[in-house]
């Protein structure tokens, strides 16, 4: 099989794997490029099972990167949130990365160790048998089952993850109306009482350095930052990670990305994620260029 054909066949799969492992679009793209560059330098005729080989190589490179950047994340200023992924169906999407994982699940997986994350993704996301996962990670199937059990114990039984089909929802429209008027009282009723708001400025823009918990505190926070002009600009409903989300655009630049997690039972908002770190918004600038 030719290298070009392998790239076309497995690029999206490997990207999705790397993105779920790393929570970074840029790093995932770099990993995939590096994997194929390494393969180009080898005799591909010696590879018997390309899919398994590529997934194993990608997973191990992600594990190495997570290990090398652990201290950097520990020293990160404020909460660390994943980089949002634009839905491939959006006109501004530059690549065809399908099978988007929900943003809320990416955040939850930050509780897992790199190895727990790898086993969880290979099992739950790619549906590999434990024997295959064990071979990829140089472990026993029994060990992988134990790792999977630990991973599930760290994640809630009912993760606040849903996948709405529509880009624009009453939730998105309610937030836009609230931000434009400065009155968030109607929007706040769409949240569960124990909701939390997490903002990520990475020390590069002002943001809350700790999660804001409870509906009342979130209301006060949103009203406060709104009075200070934080929401000046225009809002663009968009699909990020396959879910209805929002971008705040000012002077042709994406300044914030808003993602929401909702309770699968009553559909009320459990978490609001505000991504403001400019480094995590670079891939979304193509959207803002076509929006005032």
C-alpha positions as CSV (number, residue, x, y, z in Angstrom):
1,X,0.0,0.0,0.0
2,X,1.3,3.5,-0.9
3,X,2.0,6.0,1.8
4,X,-0.4,8.5,0.3
5,X,-3.2,6.1,0.5
6,X,-2.4,5.2,4.1
7,X,-2.5,8.9,4.9
8,X,-6.0,9.3,3.3
9,X,-7.3,6.2,5.0
10,X,-6.1,6.8,8.5
11,X,-5.5,10.5,9.0
12,X,-8.9,11.3,10.5
13,X,-8.8,8.3,12.8
14,X,-5.4,9.1,14.1
15,X,-6.2,12.7,14.6
16,X,-9.3,11.9,16.6
17,X,-7.3,9.5,18.7
18,X,-4.5,12.1,19.3
19,X,-7.0,14.9,20.0
20,X,-8.9,12.9,22.6
21,X,-5.5,12.0,24.2
22,X,-4.1,15.5,24.2
23,X,-7.1,17.9,24.1
24,X,-5.1,20.0,21.7
25,X,-5.8,20.4,18.0
26,X,-2.4,21.7,17.1
27,X,-0.5,19.0,19.1
28,X,-2.8,16.3,17.6
29,X,-2.1,17.5,14.0
30,X,1.7,17.6,14.8
31,X,1.6,14.0,16.2
32,X,-0.2,12.7,13.1
33,X,2.3,14.4,10.7
34,X,5.2,13.1,12.7
35,X,3.8,9.5,12.6
36,X,3.5,9.5,8.9
37,X,6.9,11.2,8.5
38,X,8.5,8.4,10.5
39,X,6.6,5.8,8.5
40,X,7.9,7.5,5.3
41,X,11.5,6.9,6.5
42,X,10.8,3.2,7.1
43,X,10.2,0.2,4.9
44,X,6.5,0.1,5.0
45,X,6.5,-3.4,3.4
46,X,7.6,-4.8,6.7
47,X,4.4,-3.5,8.4
48,X,1.8,-6.3,8.5
49,X,-1.1,-4.5,10.1
50,X,-1.1,-0.8,9.2
51,X,-4.1,0.2,11.3
52,X,-2.8,-1.4,14.5
53,X,0.7,-0.1,13.9
54,X,-0.4,3.4,13.3
55,X,-2.7,3.5,16.3
56,X,0.0,2.1,18.5
57,X,2.5,4.5,17.3
58,X,0.2,7.5,17.7
59,X,-0.9,6.4,21.2
60,X,2.7,6.0,22.4
61,X,3.7,9.4,21.0
62,X,0.8,11.0,22.8
63,X,1.8,9.3,26.0
64,X,5.3,10.6,25.6
65,X,4.1,14.1,25.0
66,X,1.7,14.0,28.0
67,X,4.6,12.9,30.2
68,X,6.9,15.6,29.0
69,X,4.3,18.4,29.4
70,X,3.0,17.3,32.8
71,X,4.9,20.0,34.7
72,X,3.9,22.6,32.2
73,X,0.2,21.8,32.8
74,X,0.8,21.7,36.6
75,X,2.2,25.3,36.4
76,X,-0.6,26.5,34.1
77,X,-2.2,29.7,35.4
78,X,-5.8,29.0,36.3
79,X,-7.9,26.0,35.0
80,X,-6.7,24.2,31.9
81,X,-9.4,23.6,29.3
82,X,-9.0,21.6,26.1
83,X,-8.7,23.4,22.8
84,X,-12.2,23.5,21.1
85,X,-12.5,21.6,17.8
86,X,-14.6,23.2,15.0
87,X,-17.2,20.9,13.6
88,X,-16.1,19.6,10.1
89,X,-19.5,20.5,8.7
90,X,-18.8,24.2,9.4
91,X,-17.8,26.1,6.2
92,X,-14.7,27.4,8.0
93,X,-13.4,24.0,8.9
94,X,-10.0,23.5,7.4
95,X,-9.8,19.7,7.8
96,X,-12.2,16.8,7.8
97,X,-11.9,15.6,11.4
98,X,-15.1,13.6,12.0
99,X,-16.5,11.8,15.0
100,X,-16.1,14.8,17.3
101,X,-15.9,13.9,21.0
102,X,-18.0,16.1,23.3
103,X,-16.2,18.9,25.0
104,X,-17.5,18.0,28.4
105,X,-16.0,14.5,28.1
106,X,-12.6,15.9,27.2
107,X,-12.7,18.0,30.3
108,X,-13.7,15.1,32.4
109,X,-10.9,13.0,31.0
110,X,-8.4,15.4,32.4
111,X,-9.0,13.6,35.7
112,X,-7.4,10.4,34.2
113,X,-3.7,9.6,34.1
114,X,-2.2,9.3,30.6
115,X,-2.3,5.5,30.7
116,X,-5.9,5.5,32.0
117,X,-6.8,7.9,29.2
118,X,-5.2,5.8,26.6
119,X,-7.0,2.6,27.7
120,X,-10.3,4.4,28.1
121,X,-10.1,5.9,24.6
122,X,-9.0,2.7,22.9
123,X,-11.7,0.7,24.6
124,X,-14.6,3.2,24.7
125,X,-13.8,5.3,21.7
126,X,-12.3,2.8,19.3
127,X,-13.9,-0.3,20.8
128,X,-10.7,-2.5,20.7
129,X,-10.6,-5.7,22.6
130,X,-8.5,-5.7,25.8
131,X,-6.0,-8.2,24.2
132,X,-5.4,-5.7,21.3
133,X,-5.1,-2.8,23.7
134,X,-2.6,-4.8,25.8
135,X,-0.5,-5.4,22.7
136,X,-0.5,-1.8,21.7
137,X,0.5,-0.6,25.2
138,X,2.9,-3.5,26.0
139,X,0.7,-4.6,28.9
140,X,-1.4,-7.6,29.8
141,X,-5.1,-7.8,29.1
142,X,-5.7,-8.2,32.8
143,X,-3.7,-5.1,33.6
144,X,-5.7,-3.1,31.0
145,X,-9.0,-4.2,32.5
146,X,-7.8,-2.9,35.9
147,X,-6.7,0.4,34.4
148,X,-10.1,0.7,32.7
149,X,-11.8,0.0,36.0
150,X,-9.8,2.8,37.7
151,X,-10.6,5.2,34.8
152,X,-14.4,4.5,35.1
153,X,-14.2,5.1,38.9
154,X,-12.9,8.6,38.3
155,X,-15.6,9.5,35.8
156,X,-19.2,10.0,36.7
157,X,-21.7,7.3,35.7
158,X,-23.8,9.8,33.9
159,X,-21.4,12.3,32.3
160,X,-23.0,15.6,31.4
161,X,-22.6,14.8,27.7
162,X,-25.2,15.2,25.0
163,X,-24.9,15.7,21.2
164,X,-27.6,18.0,19.9
165,X,-28.1,18.0,16.2
166,X,-28.9,21.7,15.8
167,X,-26.3,24.4,15.7
168,X,-28.6,27.0,17.2
169,X,-30.6,26.2,20.4
170,X,-32.7,28.1,22.9
171,X,-29.7,27.9,25.2
172,X,-27.4,29.6,22.8
173,X,-30.0,32.2,21.8
174,X,-30.7,32.9,25.5
175,X,-27.0,33.5,26.3
176,X,-26.7,35.8,23.3
177,X,-29.7,37.8,24.4
178,X,-28.4,38.0,28.0
179,X,-25.0,39.1,27.0
180,X,-26.4,41.8,24.7
181,X,-28.8,43.2,27.3
182,X,-26.7,42.5,30.4
183,X,-29.7,40.7,32.0
184,X,-28.8,37.1,32.7
185,X,-31.7,36.2,35.0
186,X,-33.6,34.2,32.3
187,X,-30.5,32.5,31.1
188,X,-29.5,31.5,34.6
189,X,-32.7,29.6,35.0
190,X,-31.5,27.1,32.4
191,X,-28.7,26.0,34.7
192,X,-28.8,23.4,37.5
193,X,-28.5,24.8,41.0
194,X,-25.0,23.4,41.5
195,X,-23.7,24.4,38.0
196,X,-20.1,25.6,37.5
197,X,-18.4,28.0,35.2
198,X,-14.8,27.4,34.2
199,X,-12.7,30.0,32.3
200,X,-9.3,29.5,30.8
201,X,-7.2,32.5,30.0
202,X,-3.8,30.8,30.5
203,X,-2.4,33.9,32.2
204,X,-2.6,35.7,28.9
205,X,-6.0,37.4,29.4
206,X,-8.0,38.0,32.6
207,X,-10.1,35.1,33.7
208,X,-11.4,33.5,36.9
209,X,-8.5,31.6,38.4
210,X,-10.8,29.1,40.1
211,X,-14.1,27.5,39.0
212,X,-17.2,29.5,39.9
213,X,-19.8,27.2,41.5
214,X,-23.5,27.6,42.0
215,X,-26.1,29.4,39.9
216,X,-26.1,32.5,42.0
217,X,-22.4,33.0,41.9
218,X,-22.4,32.4,38.1
219,X,-25.1,35.0,37.7
220,X,-23.1,37.6,39.7
221,X,-19.9,36.8,37.7
222,X,-21.6,37.1,34.3
223,X,-23.3,40.3,35.3
224,X,-20.1,41.7,36.6
225,X,-17.9,40.9,33.6
226,X,-20.7,42.1,31.3
227,X,-20.8,45.5,33.0
228,X,-17.0,45.8,32.4
229,X,-17.5,45.2,28.7
230,X,-16.2,41.7,28.4
231,X,-18.9,40.7,26.0
232,X,-18.6,43.6,23.6
233,X,-18.5,42.4,20.1
234,X,-20.7,40.0,18.2
235,X,-21.7,36.4,19.0
236,X,-21.6,33.7,16.4
237,X,-23.5,30.4,17.1
238,X,-21.3,27.5,15.9
239,X,-20.8,23.8,16.4
240,X,-17.7,22.9,18.4
241,X,-17.0,19.3,19.2
242,X,-20.3,18.4,17.6
243,X,-22.3,20.6,20.0
244,X,-24.0,24.0,19.9
245,X,-21.5,26.6,21.1
246,X,-20.7,30.2,20.7
247,X,-17.8,32.4,19.6
248,X,-17.4,36.0,20.7
249,X,-15.8,38.0,17.9
250,X,-14.4,41.5,18.2
251,X,-12.6,43.5,15.5
252,X,-12.5,40.4,13.3
253,X,-10.8,38.3,16.0
254,X,-12.2,35.4,18.0
255,X,-11.9,36.4,21.6
256,X,-13.8,33.7,23.4
257,X,-15.3,30.3,22.8
258,X,-18.2,29.1,24.9
259,X,-19.1,25.4,25.3
260,X,-21.8,24.0,27.4
261,X,-22.4,20.7,29.2
262,X,-26.0,19.7,29.9
263,X,-27.7,17.1,32.1
264,X,-28.9,14.3,29.8
265,X,-32.0,13.9,32.0
266,X,-33.5,17.4,32.3
267,X,-31.2,19.1,29.7
268,X,-30.2,21.9,32.1
269,X,-26.7,23.3,32.0
270,X,-24.2,21.7,34.4
271,X,-21.1,23.4,33.2
272,X,-20.1,26.5,31.2
273,X,-16.7,26.5,29.7
274,X,-15.1,29.8,28.6
275,X,-11.9,29.4,26.5
276,X,-10.1,32.8,26.3
277,X,-6.4,31.7,26.0
278,X,-5.4,33.1,22.5
279,X,-3.3,30.1,21.8
280,X,-6.3,27.9,22.0
281,X,-8.4,30.1,19.7
282,X,-5.9,30.1,16.8
283,X,-7.7,27.4,14.8
284,X,-11.0,29.4,15.2
285,X,-9.6,32.6,13.6
286,X,-10.7,31.4,10.2
287,X,-14.3,31.7,11.3
288,X,-13.9,35.3,12.6
289,X,-12.3,36.5,9.4
290,X,-15.7,36.1,7.7
291,X,-17.6,37.7,10.6
292,X,-17.6,41.3,11.8
